[in-house]
Amino acid sequence: MRVALVCDWFLPRQGGIELHLRDLAVTLREAGLDARIVTTTRGDPVVEGIPVHRVHTPLMPGAGFAFWPGALGEIERVIREEEFNVVHAHASVVSPVAFAGALAARRAGLPSLLTFHSMLHRSSFFLGASEALFAWNQGGIVLSAVSSVVAEQVARWIPGASVGVLPNGLDTRFWRARPNEPANGEIVFASAIRLSRKKRPLRLVRAFADAVRFVAGAPAMRLVVAGSGPEAVPMRRLADELGVGARVELAGQLSRRALRDLYARSHAFVLPSERESFGIAALEARTAGLPVIAMLASGVRDFVRQGIDGLLARDDAELTRHISRLALDAPFREYVRHRNASVVPPYDWRDVRATHLELYALAAARHTTARG
C-alpha cells in the first residue's frame, strides 16, 4: 500500500507536526507500507529514508504558504502520477495544502483521511462553510483529530460529522531508558516549548516566580526551559525583573536525547500553553516518569489524570498553586513520579500505528460504499 502523507510543513522546518510526520512515515514504512510525504516545504527529496515529494507552487507574498489553486493542481498531479492508494492529509492552523490534498484525493477517486493537529478557533468557520466542497458527511473521507479536545471542536463546526481521535505517538522504550532519579537539593521543574506568545512562556515565568515567593526558599526551586523562539529575550528580562533570574535557565533547543537527560534530573514537568492540541512534550515527560503540570483546557487531559499522573490547572492562579504543591508536597510528588515510572501510557508507536492502519481500512471501506 502506498500512502501519501500530505502536509503544509515538513522537515527541514522544525516543529511538532513536522517531527510527528517524520516519525509516522518511519513507523508506517517499518510495517511494510510505502509512506511518502507530499508537501510544499522546500528541501531534499529524501529525508531519513522517506521519499518526499516537494510540490512547487506560487507563494502568497509574506505568508509562506501556497495559493490554493496552484497547490490543488500540483498535489492532484503528484497523487495521480505516484499511484497512491490512500491519502492522509494533516491540517494545522492554516493548512491550504492539507485541504487541497483531501480534495485532490476525492477528485482522484481515492480513500482519504484528514487529521486535525491544532485547536481550531478562528479557522473553524471554514469547516461548516466547506461542506459543499468536501461533502464531509457524504461518505468517503475519514475525519480525525489528535485529541478529544480538538475532536469536539471539529464536531461542533461540522454538524453530524463523526470525528475519531488519532493521537500522536512516541517510542516509549526510548523515553523510559533512563530511570528518573533527580538529585536532592533544588526541586527542578522542566519545560519544553517553543518560545512564542501562543505557548505562553511569560506566564510560565510569572507562575514559577509566584511559586518561589510562596514557598519562601524552602525548598529551593529551579526552572529549566528547553526551546527557542522570539520570546527568549522577554523571558530572560521578565525573570530578572521578578527576582528569579538566577533560578530560571533557558537551555535552548535540545535533542530528544538531551531532553531525556534533562527529565532524568528533574522533579516535574510544566506545560503552560492552553491552546495545546495534544502536548507531545508533556507525554514524553510523563513517559519518562515525571509528574506533569498542564492546563485543563489543553489536549494533555487525554493522558494526564488529575492527582494521578499530574495536575491540571483551570487558570494561571491554579498553575502557580500546582507548582507550589509539587515543590512542597514531597510524598505526593514521589507518589506520582513512582506511578508514572511504573505505568507505560498507551501511546507507543506500535499501538498508534495499529490505529492508523484501522482507519486506513475504514477509509477504503467507506470509499467503496460511497462509490457503490
Beta strands, then each sheet from edge to edge (+ up, - down):
strand 1: 2-7
strand 2: 34-39
strand 3: 46-47
strand 4: 50-54
strand 5: 86-91
strand 6: 112-116
strand 7: 141-145
strand 8: 163-165
strand 9: 187-192
strand 10: 221-226
strand 11: 248-252
strand 12: 268-271
strand 13: 292-295
strand 14: 310-313
sheet 1: 3+ 4- 2- 1- 5- 6- 7- 8-
sheet 2: 11+ 10+ 9+ 12+ 13+ 14+
end
